[in-house]
Amino acid sequence: MQDVIGIVRSLAEEVGPRPSTSPAEARAAATVNARMREIGLAVELQPFRAVATSGWPYGLLYLMGALTPLLHRVCPAAALALSVLLLVGFVLETLSFPVVSFWLPSGKSQNVIGTRPSSQEQRRHLVFVAHLDSARVAFPFHRWGMTGRRWSFLIVAAALTSLPPFTALRWALGGTWSMSLQVVPAVTLALSALAIAYRETRMPYVAGANDNASGIAVLLRLAQELNDPQHTALWFVATGSKESGLHGMRHFLRHYPFPKDAAFFLNLDSIGCGELAVVSAEGVLWPHRADPVLIELARRADPDVRARPFRAMRTDAQAAQVRGYRAMSLMAFGEDTLAPPGLEAGDTLAQLNAETMERAVRLAVGIARQLDALEAEPRS
């Protein structure tokens, strides 16, 4: 039997920090590939290219936004057009449509895809997802859980949203005094760009025990437990380059266009310590609701499990939800925050709880077996 702590140790300690597109991420993928084959899955290594970080695409957007007042002095029409394009680019990039990062230098990444077919008539697909890579250490104010992450993102979003109307007003009103309309959003964006530059050049990567070696450990345990699906094709997907913009999940969905009424996605992220929960709504711009069928099956499998929103960061489930798929995340939340522990230098094996991960395994197994037993396709 796969030992969840042993799997986490092999990734967080033997491989260590796993930046997106890095050799360490590739070693983690090789480790997962080998373990999936030991379990008896049919395994595919799916290579793709992605940017190494989401920081530089956003930093570029913020820097260009900060320069809008200066461009306005030369060509107001160009400044207005730029401010609109920056807002559109920000929204699309956040929703995992890489209109900015597409143009930046990229590196090699990969998904590891394990599959197990149904033994009888196939009625649906169930896709378990967990990301391989780990992130940089968060800023101190980001460690305040959802509150710090959420507010820092909303402030920047508000600055970008205000730029087009303020630029239009400055153009309509004229006069040098009207430049003050753009000062606050421009300064906000300039400071945000500097903060990103500092993080990208000075902050180290975490070992990623909770975020997200724990999710990979649960994924592999599920591959062991769910060894005889009757009517459900099972997919076990370890995604690369999630932290740099959900690129692995986006690439997977592009190459496997599942039928939207017969495919379910269960994302496993930061699930190694804290209180296990199903994520009822996620998405940093606006909430994407979890599939109600999956929530109901989770409550039947574990009546004590709580449903909690998570709006602080993007998840692989969000990439599926914005494309119309039925998805939900399982996460474990810290006692004093509304965000999972992680993104700290101390994201190591010592903080993890094997029972939390095993409970997640039992919950996911319960969801999968109930879904497999349904005769008709459940409706949301």
C-alpha positions in Angstrom: 0.0 0.0 0.0 1.2 3.5 -0.9 2.1 5.4 2.3 0.9 9.0 2.2 3.7 10.3 4.3 6.3 8.3 2.3 4.9 9.8 -0.9 5.1 13.3 0.5 8.6 12.7 1.8 9.8 11.6 -1.7 8.5 14.8 -3.2 9.1 17.4 -0.5 12.4 16.1 0.8 14.0 13.9 -1.8 13.0 16.2 -4.7 12.5 19.3 -2.7 11.2 22.6 -4.1 9.6 22.1 -7.5 9.3 25.3 -9.5 7.1 25.2 -12.6 9.0 24.1 -15.7 12.1 23.2 -13.6 14.1 20.0 -13.6 12.8 19.3 -10.1 9.3 19.4 -11.4 10.3 16.9 -14.1 11.8 14.6 -11.4 8.6 14.8 -9.4 6.7 13.8 -12.5 9.0 10.9 -13.0 8.4 9.8 -9.5 4.6 9.9 -9.9 4.9 8.2 -13.3 6.7 5.3 -11.7 4.3 4.9 -8.8 1.3 5.0 -11.1 2.8 2.2 -13.2 3.4 0.2 -10.0 -0.3 0.5 -9.2 -1.3 -0.8 -12.6 -2.6 2.3 -14.3 -2.1 3.0 -18.0 0.2 6.1 -17.9 0.8 8.9 -20.4 3.4 11.6 -20.0 2.0 14.8 -21.6 4.6 17.4 -22.3 3.8 21.1 -23.0 5.4 24.5 -22.7 4.6 27.1 -20.1 6.0 30.2 -18.4 7.9 29.5 -15.2 5.9 31.9 -13.1 2.7 33.9 -13.1 4.5 36.8 -11.5 6.1 38.3 -14.7 2.9 38.3 -16.8 1.1 40.2 -14.0 4.1 42.4 -13.4 4.1 43.4 -17.1 0.4 44.2 -16.9 0.8 46.3 -13.8 3.9 48.2 -15.1 2.1 49.1 -18.4 -0.9 50.3 -16.3 1.4 52.5 -14.2 2.7 54.1 -17.4 -0.7 55.0 -18.7 -0.7 58.6 -17.3 2.5 59.3 -19.2 1.2 57.8 -22.4 -1.9 60.0 -22.1 0.3 63.1 -22.4 1.5 61.9 -25.8 -1.7 60.2 -27.1 -4.9 60.1 -25.0 -6.6 57.7 -27.4 -3.7 55.2 -27.2 -3.8 55.5 -23.4 -7.5 54.8 -23.2 -7.1 51.8 -25.6 -4.2 50.5 -23.6 -6.1 50.7 -20.3 -9.0 48.7 -21.7 -6.6 46.1 -23.2 -4.8 45.8 -19.9 -8.1 45.2 -18.0 -9.2 42.5 -20.5 -5.8 40.9 -20.4 -5.9 40.8 -16.6 -9.3 39.1 -16.5 -8.4 36.6 -19.2 -5.1 35.7 -17.6 -6.7 35.2 -14.2 -9.3 32.9 -15.8 -6.5 30.7 -17.2 -6.6 32.1 -20.8 -2.9 33.1 -21.2 -3.2 36.1 -23.5 -0.1 37.7 -21.8 2.0 34.7 -20.7 1.6 33.2 -24.2 4.1 35.9 -25.5 6.7 35.4 -22.8 9.6 32.9 -22.7 8.5 29.4 -21.8 10.0 26.2 -20.5 9.2 22.5 -20.6 6.6 21.1 -18.3 4.5 18.0 -18.2 1.3 16.3 -16.9 1.3 12.7 -15.7 -2.0 11.1 -16.7 -3.0 7.7 -15.3 -6.2 6.0 -16.5 -8.3 3.1 -15.4 -11.3 2.1 -17.7 -14.7 0.9 -16.4 -15.2 -2.8 -16.3 -18.8 -2.6 -17.7 -20.7 0.0 -19.7 -19.1 3.4 -19.4 -21.5 6.1 -18.3 -19.2 8.9 -17.2 -15.6 10.1 -16.5 -14.3 11.1 -13.0 -11.0 13.0 -13.1 -8.9 13.4 -10.0 -6.4 16.2 -10.2 -3.4 17.3 -8.1 -0.6 19.6 -9.1 3.1 18.7 -9.0 4.8 22.1 -8.6 5.4 24.3 -5.6 5.3 28.0 -5.2 7.6 30.7 -3.8 7.3 31.9 -0.2 4.4 34.3 0.2 4.7 37.9 1.3 4.0 38.3 5.1 0.6 39.9 4.4 -0.3 37.0 2.2 0.1 34.6 5.2 -3.1 36.1 6.8 -5.0 33.5 4.9 -7.8 34.5 2.6 -8.1 38.0 3.9 -4.5 39.1 3.0 -4.4 37.4 -0.4 -7.9 38.4 -1.3 -7.5 42.1 -0.4 -4.2 42.5 -2.1 -5.7 41.0 -5.3 -8.9 43.1 -5.1 -6.9 46.3 -4.7 -4.9 45.7 -7.8 -8.1 44.6 -9.7 -9.8 47.8 -8.6 -6.8 49.9 -9.8 -7.0 48.2 -13.3 -10.8 48.5 -13.4 -10.6 52.3 -12.6 -8.0 53.1 -15.2 -10.3 53.1 -18.3 -13.0 55.4 -16.9 -10.4 57.7 -15.3 -8.4 57.9 -18.5 -11.6 58.7 -20.4 -12.5 61.4 -17.9 -9.1 63.0 -18.1 -9.4 63.0 -21.9 -12.9 64.6 -21.7 -12.1 67.2 -19.0 -8.6 68.2 -20.2 -6.2 70.3 -18.1 -3.2 69.1 -16.1 -5.2 68.8 -12.9 -7.2 65.9 -14.3 -4.1 63.8 -14.3 -4.7 63.3 -10.6 -7.6 61.0 -11.5 -5.0 58.5 -12.7 -2.5 58.9 -9.9 -3.9 56.5 -7.3 -4.4 53.5 -9.6 -1.1 54.2 -11.4 0.9 54.3 -8.1 -1.0 51.2 -6.8 0.0 49.3 -10.0 3.6 50.6 -9.9 4.0 49.4 -6.3 2.4 46.1 -7.2 4.9 45.6 -10.0 7.8 46.4 -7.7 6.5 43.9 -5.2 6.3 41.2 -7.9 9.8 41.9 -9.0 11.0 41.6 -5.4 9.2 38.3 -4.9 10.4 36.8 -8.2 14.1 37.8 -7.6 14.4 37.4 -3.8 11.9 34.9 -2.4 12.8 31.2 -2.3 10.6 28.3 -3.4 9.0 26.2 -0.7 9.4 22.5 -0.3 5.7 22.2 -0.9 4.8 19.4 1.5 1.2 20.6 2.0 1.0 22.5 -1.2 0.9 20.2 -2.9 2.8 16.9 -2.2 -0.1 16.1 0.0 -2.5 16.3 -2.9 -0.3 14.0 -5.0 -0.2 11.5 -2.1 -3.9 11.4 -1.9 -4.2 11.1 -5.7 -1.9 8.0 -5.7 -3.8 6.4 -2.7 -7.0 6.9 -4.7 -5.5 5.1 -7.7 -4.8 2.2 -5.4 -8.2 2.1 -3.7 -10.4 2.6 -6.8 -9.3 -0.5 -8.6 -12.6 -1.8 -10.0 -14.8 0.9 -11.4 -18.0 -0.5 -12.9 -19.4 2.4 -15.0 -16.9 5.2 -14.6 -13.7 5.8 -16.4 -11.2 7.0 -13.8 -8.4 9.6 -14.6 -5.6 10.4 -12.2 -3.9 13.6 -13.4 -0.8 15.1 -11.8 -0.6 18.6 -13.4 2.6 20.6 -14.1 2.9 24.4 -13.9 -0.2 25.0 -11.9 1.5 27.7 -9.9 2.5 29.6 -13.0 -1.0 29.9 -14.3 -3.0 26.6 -14.3 -1.1 25.7 -17.5 -1.1 21.9 -17.0 -4.8 21.7 -16.4 -5.5 24.0 -19.3 -3.4 21.9 -21.6 -5.0 18.7 -20.4 -8.5 20.0 -21.0 -7.6 21.2 -24.5 -6.4 17.8 -25.5 -9.2 15.8 -23.8 -12.5 17.6 -24.5 -14.7 15.5 -22.2 -18.5 15.6 -22.6 -19.6 18.3 -20.2 -22.7 16.4 -19.0 -20.8 13.2 -18.2 -17.5 14.3 -16.7 -16.7 15.3 -13.1 -13.5 16.8 -11.8 -12.2 16.5 -8.2 -9.2 18.7 -7.4 -7.0 17.7 -4.5 -4.9 20.7 -3.2 -3.2 21.5 0.1 -4.9 18.6 1.9 -2.2 17.6 4.4 -3.1 19.4 7.6 -5.9 21.3 9.1 -9.7 20.8 8.8 -10.8 18.9 5.7 -13.5 20.7 3.7 -15.2 20.6 0.3 -14.8 24.0 -1.5 -18.2 25.3 -2.2 -17.1 28.3 -4.3 -13.7 29.3 -5.8 -12.2 31.9 -8.1 -10.4 35.1 -7.3 -12.4 37.4 -9.6 -15.9 36.0 -9.0 -17.2 32.8 -7.5 -17.5 29.6 -9.5 -19.8 27.3 -7.6 -18.9 23.7 -7.0 -21.0 21.1 -8.7 -24.0 20.5 -6.4 -24.0 16.7 -7.2 -20.4 16.4 -6.0 -21.2 18.4 -2.9 -24.2 16.2 -2.1 -22.2 13.0 -2.6 -19.4 14.4 -0.4 -21.9 15.0 2.4 -23.3 11.5 2.1 -19.8 10.0 2.2 -18.7 12.1 5.2 -21.6 13.9 7.0 -19.1 15.8 9.2 -17.3 17.4 6.3 -17.8 21.2 6.0 -18.3 23.2 2.8 -16.2 26.4 2.7 -15.5 29.0 0.0 -11.9 29.6 -1.2 -11.4 32.8 -3.1 -7.7 33.6 -2.3 -5.9 31.8 -5.2 -6.6 30.0 -8.4 -7.0 26.3 -8.5 -7.0 23.6 -11.1 -10.8 23.2 -10.5 -11.3 26.8 -11.5 -9.8 26.0 -14.9 -12.4 23.3 -15.4 -15.3 25.4 -14.0 -14.7 28.4 -16.3 -14.8 26.0 -19.3 -18.2 24.6 -18.3 -17.2 21.4 -16.5 -18.6 20.0 -13.3 -15.8 20.4 -10.7 -15.1 20.7 -7.0 -12.0 20.9 -4.8 -11.1 19.2 -1.6 -8.8 21.2 0.7 -7.8 21.4 4.3 -8.0 24.7 6.1 -6.0 26.1 9.0 -7.7 26.8 12.3 -7.2 30.6 12.3 -7.5 31.3 8.6 -9.8 30.7 5.7 -6.9 29.5 3.6 -4.8 26.3 3.6 -1.4 26.3 5.4 1.4 26.6 2.9 3.4 29.1 0.8 5.6 29.5 3.8 9.2 28.5 4.3 7.9 26.0 6.9 5.7 24.1 4.4 7.6 20.9 5.3 6.7 17.3 6.1 6.7 18.0 9.9 3.5 19.9 9.8 1.5 17.3 8.0 -1.1 14.9 9.5 -1.5 11.5 7.9 -5.0 11.1 9.2 -6.1 14.3 7.4 -4.9 12.8 4.2 -6.4 9.4 4.9 -9.7 11.0 5.7 -9.5 12.8 2.3 -8.9 9.5 0.7 -12.0 8.0 2.3 -14.1 11.0 1.3 -13.0 10.9 -2.3 -13.5 7.1 -2.5 -17.0 7.5 -1.1 -17.8 10.2 -3.7 -16.4 8.0 -6.5 -18.2 4.8 -5.5 -21.6 6.7 -5.1 -21.1 8.3 -8.5 -20.2 4.9 -10.1 -23.4 3.4 -8.7 -25.7 6.0 -10.2 -27.7 4.6 -13.2 -28.8 7.8 -14.8 -26.5 10.8 -15.3 -27.0 13.1 -12.3 -28.1 16.6 -13.0 -26.8 19.7 -11.3 
